[in-house]
């Protein structure tokens, strides 16, 4: 199944207005609320899955994903920002990575990897 894409014109969230049963083809129209986690990318959902399975223990998430502590924290920050809304994530993401890099909590190569996204 595909993620709901942003508007191709203004990049804001699209609204779900039509649902259809795959079995009997019954359709329902209206304005429907989607789950907040729908805003997450497939990569972010995979991270949340690992995070929850490890009960939020960052050290265990580090081991499960083979990532450093700063990278796990940066990815968690990305998830939180994505859940807050599309207008806050890009600027805050970049700022979080740059702050971690400046404070020495993240290596230049880790920062470069995260800023590519």
C-alpha positions as a Markdown table, in Angstrom:
| # | Residue | x | y | z |
|---|---|---|---|---|
| 1 | Unk | 0.0 | 0.0 | 0.0 |
| 2 | Unk | 1.2 | 3.5 | -0.8 |
| 3 | Unk | 1.7 | 6.4 | 1.6 |
| 4 | Unk | -0.5 | 9.5 | 1.1 |
| 5 | Unk | 1.7 | 11.9 | -0.8 |
| 6 | Unk | 1.8 | 15.6 | -0.1 |
| 7 | Unk | 0.1 | 18.1 | -2.5 |
| 8 | Unk | 2.2 | 18.3 | -5.7 |
| 9 | Unk | 1.6 | 22.0 | -5.9 |
| 10 | Unk | 2.1 | 23.4 | -2.3 |
| 11 | Unk | 3.5 | 20.3 | -0.5 |
| 12 | Unk | 0.9 | 20.4 | 2.2 |
| 13 | Unk | -1.0 | 17.4 | 3.5 |
| 14 | Unk | -3.8 | 16.0 | 1.3 |
| 15 | Unk | -7.1 | 15.0 | 2.9 |
| 16 | Unk | -8.7 | 11.6 | 2.5 |
| 17 | Unk | -12.3 | 12.0 | 1.1 |
| 18 | Unk | -13.1 | 8.7 | -0.4 |
| 19 | Unk | -12.9 | 5.1 | 0.9 |
| 20 | Unk | -13.8 | 1.9 | -1.0 |
| 21 | Unk | -14.1 | -1.7 | 0.2 |
| 22 | Unk | -11.8 | -4.0 | -1.7 |
| 23 | Unk | -14.2 | -6.9 | -1.3 |
| 24 | Unk | -17.7 | -5.6 | -2.2 |
| 25 | Unk | -16.7 | -2.2 | -3.7 |
| 26 | Unk | -18.9 | -0.2 | -1.4 |
| 27 | Unk | -17.7 | 3.4 | -1.3 |
| 28 | Unk | -18.0 | 6.1 | 1.3 |
| 29 | Unk | -17.3 | 9.8 | 0.7 |
| 30 | Unk | -16.6 | 12.5 | 3.3 |
| 31 | Unk | -13.6 | 13.9 | 5.1 |
| 32 | Unk | -11.7 | 11.2 | 7.0 |
| 33 | Unk | -8.9 | 11.6 | 9.6 |
| 34 | Unk | -5.8 | 9.5 | 9.0 |
| 35 | Unk | -3.5 | 8.2 | 11.7 |
| 36 | Unk | -0.7 | 10.6 | 12.8 |
| 37 | Unk | 1.8 | 7.8 | 11.9 |
| 38 | Unk | 0.7 | 8.1 | 8.3 |
| 39 | Unk | 3.0 | 11.2 | 8.2 |
| 40 | Unk | 6.0 | 9.0 | 8.7 |
| 41 | Unk | 8.2 | 7.6 | 5.8 |
| 42 | Unk | 8.7 | 3.9 | 5.5 |
| 43 | Unk | 12.2 | 4.3 | 7.0 |
| 44 | Unk | 10.8 | 6.3 | 10.0 |
| 45 | Unk | 8.1 | 3.6 | 10.5 |
| 46 | Unk | 10.7 | 0.9 | 10.5 |
| 47 | Unk | 12.7 | 2.9 | 13.1 |
| 48 | Unk | 9.6 | 3.3 | 15.3 |
| 49 | Unk | 9.0 | -0.5 | 15.1 |
| 50 | Unk | 12.5 | -1.2 | 16.3 |
| 51 | Unk | 12.3 | 1.6 | 19.0 |
| 52 | Unk | 9.0 | 0.2 | 20.3 |
| 53 | Unk | 10.2 | -3.5 | 20.2 |
| 54 | Unk | 13.1 | -2.4 | 22.3 |
| 55 | Unk | 10.8 | -0.5 | 24.7 |
| 56 | Unk | 12.5 | 2.8 | 24.0 |
| 57 | Unk | 15.9 | 1.8 | 25.3 |
| 58 | Unk | 18.2 | 3.7 | 23.1 |
| 59 | Unk | 21.2 | 1.5 | 23.8 |
| 60 | Unk | 19.2 | -1.6 | 22.6 |
| 61 | Unk | 18.1 | 0.4 | 19.5 |
| 62 | Unk | 21.7 | 1.3 | 18.8 |
| 63 | Unk | 22.6 | -2.4 | 18.9 |
| 64 | Unk | 19.6 | -3.5 | 16.8 |
| 65 | Unk | 20.3 | -1.0 | 14.1 |
| 66 | Unk | 24.1 | -0.8 | 14.3 |
| 67 | Unk | 23.9 | 3.0 | 14.8 |
| 68 | Unk | 25.6 | 5.4 | 17.2 |
| 69 | Unk | 23.8 | 7.0 | 20.1 |
| 70 | Unk | 23.7 | 10.5 | 18.4 |
| 71 | Unk | 22.3 | 8.9 | 15.2 |
| 72 | Unk | 19.5 | 7.1 | 17.1 |
| 73 | Unk | 18.6 | 10.3 | 18.9 |
| 74 | Unk | 18.6 | 12.3 | 15.6 |
| 75 | Unk | 16.3 | 9.7 | 14.0 |
| 76 | Unk | 14.0 | 9.8 | 17.0 |
| 77 | Unk | 14.0 | 13.6 | 16.7 |
| 78 | Unk | 13.1 | 13.2 | 13.0 |
| 79 | Unk | 10.1 | 11.0 | 13.9 |
| 80 | Unk | 8.9 | 13.5 | 16.6 |
| 81 | Unk | 9.2 | 16.4 | 14.2 |
| 82 | Unk | 7.4 | 14.5 | 11.4 |
| 83 | Unk | 4.5 | 13.8 | 13.8 |
| 84 | Unk | 4.3 | 17.5 | 14.7 |
| 85 | Unk | 3.6 | 18.5 | 11.1 |
| 86 | Unk | 5.1 | 19.0 | 7.7 |
| 87 | Unk | 6.1 | 22.6 | 8.3 |
| 88 | Unk | 8.3 | 22.0 | 11.2 |
| 89 | Unk | 10.4 | 18.9 | 10.2 |
| 90 | Unk | 12.9 | 20.1 | 7.6 |
| 91 | Unk | 14.2 | 23.2 | 9.4 |
| 92 | Unk | 14.2 | 21.6 | 12.8 |
| 93 | Unk | 15.8 | 18.4 | 11.5 |
| 94 | Unk | 18.7 | 20.3 | 10.0 |
| 95 | Unk | 19.1 | 22.4 | 13.2 |
| 96 | Unk | 19.2 | 19.2 | 15.4 |
| 97 | Unk | 21.8 | 17.6 | 13.2 |
| 98 | Unk | 24.0 | 20.7 | 13.1 |
| 99 | Unk | 23.7 | 21.2 | 16.8 |
| 100 | Unk | 24.7 | 17.6 | 17.5 |
| 101 | Unk | 27.7 | 18.0 | 15.1 |
| 102 | Unk | 28.8 | 21.3 | 16.7 |
| 103 | Unk | 28.6 | 19.8 | 20.2 |
| 104 | Unk | 30.6 | 16.7 | 19.1 |
| 105 | Unk | 27.7 | 14.3 | 19.8 |
| 106 | Unk | 27.8 | 13.3 | 16.1 |
| 107 | Unk | 30.6 | 12.7 | 13.7 |
| 108 | Unk | 30.8 | 14.7 | 10.4 |
| 109 | Unk | 30.1 | 11.5 | 8.4 |
| 110 | Unk | 26.9 | 10.8 | 10.5 |
| 111 | Unk | 25.8 | 14.4 | 10.1 |
| 112 | Unk | 26.4 | 14.3 | 6.3 |
| 113 | Unk | 24.4 | 11.1 | 6.0 |
| 114 | Unk | 21.4 | 12.6 | 7.9 |
| 115 | Unk | 21.6 | 15.9 | 6.0 |
| 116 | Unk | 21.3 | 14.1 | 2.7 |
| 117 | Unk | 17.8 | 13.0 | 3.5 |
